[in-house]
Amino acid sequence: MKTLTINNRTFEYETFYDVSEYGTHEYTEFYQGTITKTRKMFWFFGPEIIEVKPRLVFTIYSDIEDKNYTKKQVRGWIERQVELLDREEEIQRGEII
């Protein structure tokens, strides 16, 4: 995974390509921090397995490393998502207006 810092926030990102009967789709997932999940090896029994996965924060449905997009376009997409993250944190703190 690669890192990207924007508006004093650091994200890790990974670009994916999906091929289906409708064509190809490119998207970029952004992560911040990790999530720890515990599960049993054999559904309800067996030893516990601890999985540490990156926490998905948002997805942009384009390849941000594509040469057909300008830096201004990509920055706009990412800044919009960061603003929505900031707004979500404000709502959790009770700052509605």
Backbone bond lengths (Angstrom), bond angles and torsions (degrees), N, CA, C in turn:
res aa  C-N    CA-C-N  psi(-1)  N-CA   C-N-CA  omega(-1)  CA-C   N-CA-C  phi
1 M - - - 1.437 - - 1.526 109.32 -
2 K 1.301 114.30 149.82 1.457 120.75 179.39 1.520 108.99 -106.29
3 T 1.328 116.27 158.73 1.462 120.26 -180.00 1.523 110.17 -110.64
4 L 1.333 114.05 153.31 1.452 121.73 -179.67 1.519 107.60 -147.12
5 T 1.343 116.77 131.12 1.460 121.27 177.84 1.522 108.66 -112.94
6 I 1.344 115.45 126.13 1.450 121.16 179.02 1.521 107.83 -145.55
7 N 1.325 116.51 133.56 1.469 123.18 -178.30 1.530 111.87 52.78
8 N 1.316 116.60 44.52 1.469 124.11 178.72 1.529 113.38 61.24
9 R 1.310 117.66 23.33 1.462 121.78 175.69 1.521 107.42 -123.97
10 T 1.316 116.27 135.47 1.452 121.42 -178.99 1.520 109.49 -105.74
11 F 1.306 115.70 129.92 1.455 122.68 179.70 1.519 109.02 -124.50
12 E 1.315 115.17 152.79 1.449 121.35 167.21 1.519 106.13 -103.84
13 Y 1.305 116.92 144.17 1.461 118.65 -179.43 1.512 110.78 -138.39
14 E 1.319 113.59 158.07 1.447 120.94 179.08 1.528 107.72 -144.96
15 T 1.322 117.08 136.94 1.453 122.51 -178.57 1.524 109.42 -101.17
16 F 1.332 116.09 135.81 1.460 122.02 -178.47 1.518 110.05 -123.99
17 Y 1.328 115.38 152.07 1.452 123.22 174.92 1.518 107.25 -124.18
18 D 1.329 116.41 128.94 1.447 121.74 -178.45 1.518 108.06 -120.86
19 V 1.327 116.34 131.18 1.451 121.39 179.26 1.519 107.87 -115.40
20 S 1.319 115.64 128.62 1.457 120.14 177.80 1.522 108.44 -138.07
21 E 1.315 115.72 -175.25 1.460 119.36 179.83 1.523 112.16 -68.62
22 Y 1.341 116.54 -14.63 1.459 120.91 -179.54 1.523 112.85 -95.19
23 G 1.303 117.67 -2.94 1.452 121.48 179.09 1.520 111.21 126.60
24 T 1.309 115.54 -167.10 1.458 120.36 179.52 1.517 109.92 -100.60
25 H 1.319 115.13 146.60 1.452 121.40 179.38 1.523 108.19 -132.59
26 E 1.307 115.05 135.34 1.449 120.79 178.82 1.516 108.48 -115.00
27 Y 1.320 116.90 140.33 1.460 120.36 176.67 1.514 109.58 -152.25
28 T 1.316 115.28 158.17 1.453 122.41 -178.73 1.519 108.14 -124.40
29 E 1.328 116.32 127.16 1.457 121.41 178.73 1.523 109.06 -104.59
30 F 1.332 115.73 137.06 1.455 122.40 -179.69 1.520 109.61 -111.73
31 Y 1.319 115.75 135.12 1.459 122.22 -176.48 1.526 109.72 -122.91
32 Q 1.340 114.51 151.88 1.456 120.59 174.69 1.525 107.13 -149.04
33 G 1.310 116.74 116.83 1.458 120.70 -178.40 1.520 111.32 79.55
34 T 1.336 115.01 -170.45 1.457 120.66 -179.15 1.525 110.88 -134.56
35 I 1.316 115.38 161.92 1.458 123.67 175.28 1.520 106.98 -122.77
36 T 1.331 116.58 136.23 1.454 121.39 177.47 1.521 108.35 -108.56
37 K 1.324 116.94 124.30 1.463 122.30 178.94 1.517 108.84 -120.84
38 T 1.326 115.14 142.67 1.455 121.48 177.80 1.521 108.30 -117.12
39 R 1.330 116.26 133.68 1.460 120.55 178.10 1.518 109.22 -144.19
40 K 1.318 115.25 162.15 1.459 121.16 177.12 1.522 109.23 -85.83
41 M 1.318 116.07 149.51 1.451 120.12 -178.47 1.527 111.56 -66.94
42 F 1.340 116.87 -42.60 1.458 121.20 -178.28 1.519 109.72 -116.24
43 W 1.258 118.49 72.35 1.447 129.22 177.43 1.521 112.88 55.10
44 F 1.359 119.70 -77.32 1.460 121.56 -178.37 1.522 113.85 -107.97
45 F 1.305 118.41 -8.00 1.457 120.31 -177.16 1.520 109.91 -140.37
46 G 1.302 115.25 174.17 1.457 121.16 -178.04 1.512 110.94 99.00
47 P 1.304 116.19 177.06 1.468 119.44 -179.03 1.526 111.13 -67.41
48 E 1.330 114.87 153.47 1.457 120.15 178.17 1.524 110.26 -81.46
49 I 1.295 114.77 140.87 1.460 121.66 177.60 1.523 107.14 -114.37
50 I 1.308 115.84 128.86 1.465 121.25 179.27 1.527 107.74 -103.03
51 E 1.342 114.52 122.90 1.460 120.51 179.59 1.521 109.13 -112.02
52 V 1.310 116.49 131.69 1.465 121.63 175.71 1.524 106.46 -112.28
53 K 1.336 114.98 116.70 1.468 120.83 -178.26 1.516 109.36 -123.74
54 P 1.331 117.45 151.93 1.469 119.16 175.23 1.524 110.35 -67.89
55 R 1.337 116.85 146.24 1.468 122.14 -179.09 1.521 109.09 -86.72
56 L 1.332 115.83 116.05 1.461 121.80 179.00 1.520 109.27 -70.13
57 V 1.329 116.47 125.79 1.458 121.21 -177.69 1.530 110.33 -102.80
58 F 1.325 117.62 -47.41 1.455 120.83 176.51 1.520 109.75 -160.51
59 T 1.328 114.64 164.89 1.461 122.08 -179.15 1.522 108.86 -127.51
60 I 1.320 115.84 137.22 1.459 122.22 173.12 1.520 106.37 -112.40
61 Y 1.315 116.42 126.04 1.456 120.69 -173.66 1.524 112.07 -86.70
62 S 1.311 115.09 53.10 1.459 124.59 173.12 1.518 107.39 -155.87
63 D 1.304 115.72 160.14 1.457 121.30 174.10 1.520 107.31 -85.14
64 I 1.327 117.70 111.52 1.460 119.79 -176.21 1.522 111.98 -72.03
65 E 1.320 117.77 -12.51 1.461 121.18 178.26 1.529 112.30 -96.32
66 D 1.319 117.00 6.63 1.462 121.50 179.68 1.526 109.42 -70.54
67 K 1.305 116.53 134.64 1.463 120.53 -176.86 1.522 112.91 -73.41
68 N 1.333 118.52 -9.60 1.466 121.72 -179.75 1.520 113.13 -82.31
69 Y 1.330 117.87 -8.71 1.459 121.62 178.76 1.521 109.47 -106.60
70 T 1.326 116.15 139.71 1.458 119.98 179.29 1.522 109.86 -80.82
71 K 1.318 115.64 163.75 1.469 120.62 177.28 1.524 110.53 -61.27
72 K 1.323 115.75 -35.91 1.463 120.40 -179.23 1.533 110.99 -65.02
73 Q 1.320 117.41 -41.31 1.456 121.09 178.38 1.531 111.06 -63.31
74 V 1.321 116.24 -48.48 1.464 121.12 -177.36 1.524 109.98 -64.69
75 R 1.324 117.00 -43.53 1.474 120.39 178.31 1.526 110.51 -60.39
76 G 1.328 117.79 -39.85 1.455 121.65 178.70 1.522 112.21 -62.22
77 W 1.336 116.87 -43.54 1.464 120.64 179.00 1.526 110.96 -61.95
78 I 1.329 115.70 -46.43 1.461 120.05 -176.12 1.532 110.27 -69.67
79 E 1.330 117.72 -43.19 1.470 120.06 179.86 1.521 111.26 -61.51
80 R 1.302 118.03 -36.42 1.467 121.30 177.89 1.532 109.98 -61.51
81 Q 1.310 117.34 -44.30 1.461 121.02 -179.88 1.531 111.24 -67.96
82 V 1.329 117.20 -36.80 1.466 120.78 177.99 1.533 109.94 -66.60
83 E 1.327 117.40 -38.66 1.469 120.51 176.14 1.526 110.72 -61.55
84 L 1.323 117.33 -40.33 1.463 120.68 178.27 1.526 111.00 -66.51
85 L 1.329 117.59 -35.84 1.469 120.67 175.69 1.521 110.52 -64.58
86 D 1.335 116.05 -43.35 1.464 119.87 178.13 1.523 110.47 -61.91
87 R 1.320 117.44 -40.56 1.458 121.57 179.50 1.531 110.82 -64.82
88 E 1.309 116.67 -39.24 1.468 120.59 177.84 1.526 110.74 -61.64
89 E 1.330 116.63 -41.55 1.474 120.48 177.82 1.529 111.04 -66.26
90 E 1.336 118.28 -36.91 1.461 121.41 177.61 1.527 110.59 -63.72
91 I 1.312 116.80 -42.37 1.474 121.03 179.20 1.526 110.35 -63.49
92 Q 1.321 117.42 -40.66 1.470 120.39 178.50 1.519 111.58 -63.88
93 R 1.334 117.25 -31.42 1.464 120.95 177.25 1.516 112.54 -80.90
94 G 1.329 117.86 -7.69 1.452 121.83 179.10 1.511 114.55 94.01
95 E 1.321 117.61 10.17 1.462 122.05 179.83 1.529 108.77 -90.37
96 I 1.307 115.75 80.66 1.456 120.32 -176.79 1.526 111.84 -75.33
97 I 1.328 116.84 -43.16 1.460 120.45 -177.48 1.523 109.01 -115.22
